Every structure is written in C-alpha cells, then in structure tokens.
C-alpha cells in the first residue's frame, strides 16, 4: 500500500525522488470540477491514482474565508485572496471586433468551483437528447440523470425523483425573504409578463422563473476539493501533487504511457496504465496539442511532430451575454456579503434555430462589470440576458510548444447569425422588463445615462448588432474544445467513452468534451462528467 503524498511541499521532494517514477493505475491531470470527482471516486474504488494539478494545494480549512462568502465579487476584488487561485495572463477575444481581454478561470484544487458564482444548475435534459442524436451513445437523459443525483445533496428536493441526498455537493436555494431587490423585481416582472414559476429549475422540463440553486451549505461555498478530495486525503491510493504543470502525454506509438510535467523548476515523468486529461476546456486541448495530437499543419508550424491529426481546440463555445445596468437607489443597494444573484428566467426564444430554454435572464443585485467603475459604485445592479444554446464556435489557439505559455481563446461569439439575432431580441425583451414598474422603481434616476449606448442603438437592427458585437461578454463557461461524438464525424476528438481517437489509454473528461455548450452554467455538468467517467473506466 502506498502512503498518501501531497508533494506540493517542496522540502519533501528530494527524499521522495524514487516515488516520482513509480507506476499508477490512473493519472488524472487537473483537480477541478471534473478531475477532483474522477480522481476521488477512482481511488475510493481501489485504483492507484496520481492527481496532478498546476495550481496550489490547500486543505479545506486553509481556503481564505473570502472565497466562502455568498458574494464571490468580494474575493475577485481582493488581490491578496484572489491572485493565487485565478489563472493570470489568460486572455480571450470574445467577438471578432473586440480586443483580447482577461478571461477568468480557477487554478488549484477545486479549480473553478473555488472561484465561480456557486451556481448549481443542471442543463435541461434536451441537451442530452441532442448529444445522443449526435452519436454520443451512453449520454442520454436516462444515462446521465443518476450521476447528477449521485453528486448532489439537495436540501429542498433531495427526496424527489431524479434528485439526490447525501452526495458530495450541497444544493440549496436562497429563501425568497433573503433575496435582493433586483431578484424580487425580476421575479415579479417576469411573472407579470407571462413567464411561469418553476421552483426547481433542476427538475426535468422546468422552464420560466426559478430561484438559482447554489453549491453552498449554511451560506458558505462548498468546492469539489471540499466535497470529493478532502474525504479521500488519507486514502493511501490517492496521491495529490500540486504546482505540477503537465507538458505533454508520453506516448509509445499511439499508446499513452504517462505524462511529463514541470515542478519546482525540474522536469518529471510519471507512468500509468491510463491517462485522463481533466484540465478544462482551455488546457486539455493545449496538452493534447503539445503531445502531437491536434491539427497537423498547426502543430508543424509550432515545431511539434504530429502523431494523430484531430480537430483539437476547435469547436470552443461559451454563453454570449449582454448586461443592462441598474443604478440602484440607496435603499436597494446590496450589502458587500449578499448573494449577487438568486433568480433566473429560462425561456424559449422562438428565434432562428432556437430550441427549448435556449435563452436566460438573470437578476444581478451587484453587477461585476460596473463594480469596477468608480462612477457607478456599490449601488450598481443589473439584469442580463444570455444565449443559453449556442451555434457559434471558436478555438483554443496554442501559441507555443512551451508548457508555461498560455493558449489564446478566439471565441468568435455571435459569429453565427442565429446567436446574434436571438441576443438582439433578448436585449429588447430585457429592456421592456427593465422599464416595468418593479424594476424601474429601484433606480436612482441614472438609468438612461448608464445605458446610453444601448438606448441609442436599440431601435435599429444594424446599430444594435454593432453594439452587441462591441460589448458582449461571456459566462466564463468554456466548453467543447475536445468534442465528443460519433468517431466517424470529422469534428470528433473523443469517442463516447472519452477515449481520444487514434490512441490507446488516453482519455479526456471535463467540459472540453461536451458536444456543445450546455443550456446552463457548467460546474454541475463538469462534475457529472467526472462521476460518470469514473464508473466507465472500470
């Protein structure tokens, strides 16, 4: 039996040099939402697992309290708390007319589950019907629902069909009495406009106005490090090594035999029967490409010898969104530790190519974009709309064979007219809601001033499209850069079992394999991918 090792402590490294070369049943690269679940479940089943993470390690008790708070904006605005747990230097071009801007992703144990908005929302089951039709055998609603139930401890609906109690991730909803002013206003306005009430947005078939489920217990964030890794920390079959940047997968012919990684200024190698990349939609494709698995011409241009020619990095998606600012009068301003959102509205656009629940409105008691501006201050609220089901695709661009060089995200959001038209229609509908009494009465009189550029463009399709292309943000929900699908489809990178095409012993299990960006935030679906993959690798 192997002793548990957490070799982020540099002082222990030299005495354990021999252990760095041992063989494992499974190497998991990335300790985020998918990787933590996959590694913990696999070790609990008796596999010898090495979990490698590029960011820092910490025990649950060591996580800064500011990251536990209901309002993640506190931590994002605190350089001391936020810097080590956020990837520095990662940039993305949202639309083709925007300059590259910072793109926030988590790093360290727990990954983005440590820094996100704590939203524990599932995709509609129609997403998985789409995946099954696209050749993803074993990913239908019937296949995935047990894994969503397994991961959760739902305080309100755990006893209902399709839900779970006792899982690693708590799911709860803020009581209406504790909602913020913008939450209540959107709730009242949307119901009055004819959107139905759906108390459990995670129930199959749910649509309309819902309280957001969140992954917290007692008002404090619970990450995948807390829920999955902490209970396995003393399992001698699980070894966690942090501050370990994986350069590439080691291949014997086309069979994965391990990984090469950098730690403490040194190059190390580890061997395993199977390697699973769970480094996320940004870094899993980058590791594959540095390993010679990707678009052959692009790899040659970087001096990388192609091994398998696959469309790795292509297919990237995220949720494009637009924000309407609400400068709130003092009585309605949210407190520093209040939840920034508690209410969402899923709806069907009826627009070109639109599918059920293809759009979403969100209440923002605090507006993360406006809070950065001194002229709007703490009273800044917002309501936003995003395209929940997306057609446009971009790519993760590898710019160097150097594993310390970050890739670039060329998202190409709104480059598909179906997305642009639905966002245009969504913004106009959202503006009507913002002008309705429950929302409008929250303002301090500066609504037209704060939204002047939008208001100048809103009545003209061309002008509004130009405004959206210049200003659209994203949900920080990158997916689909190592797409799963029918092996005969030229867009496919991994088969429905997660195996990288043309290889043996090499898998990907994270949001990069999703055939399309789900109609939801991505944290819960990523955890589900880790849970399901742990079972299927038996």
Secondary structure, 3 states (H helix, E strand, C coil): CCCCCECCCHHHCHHHHHHHHCEEEEEEECCCHHHHHHHHHHHHCCCCEEEECCCCCCCHHHCCHHHCCCCCHHHHCCHHHHHHHECCCCEEECCCCCCCEECCCECCCCHHHHCCCCECCCCCHHHHHHHHHCCCCCCCHHHHHHHHHHHEEECCCCCCCCCCCCCCEEEEECCHHHCCHHHHHHHHHHHHCCCCECCCCCCCCCCEEEECEECEECCEECCHHHHHHHHHCCCCCEEEECCCEEEEEEEECCEEEEEEEEECCEEEEEEEEEEEECCHHHHHHHHHHHCCEECHHHHHHCCCCCCEECCCCEEEECCEEEEEEEEECHHHCCCCCCCCCCEEEEECCCCCCCCCCCEEEEEECCCCCHHHCCCCHHHEEEEEEEECCCCCCEEEECCCCCCCCCCEEECCCCCCHHHHHHHHHHHHHHHHHHHCHHHHCCECCCHHHHCHHHHHHCCCHHHHHHHHHHHCEECCCCECCCCECCCCCCCCCECCCCEECCCECEEECCHHHCCCCCCCCCHHHHHHHHHHHHHHCC
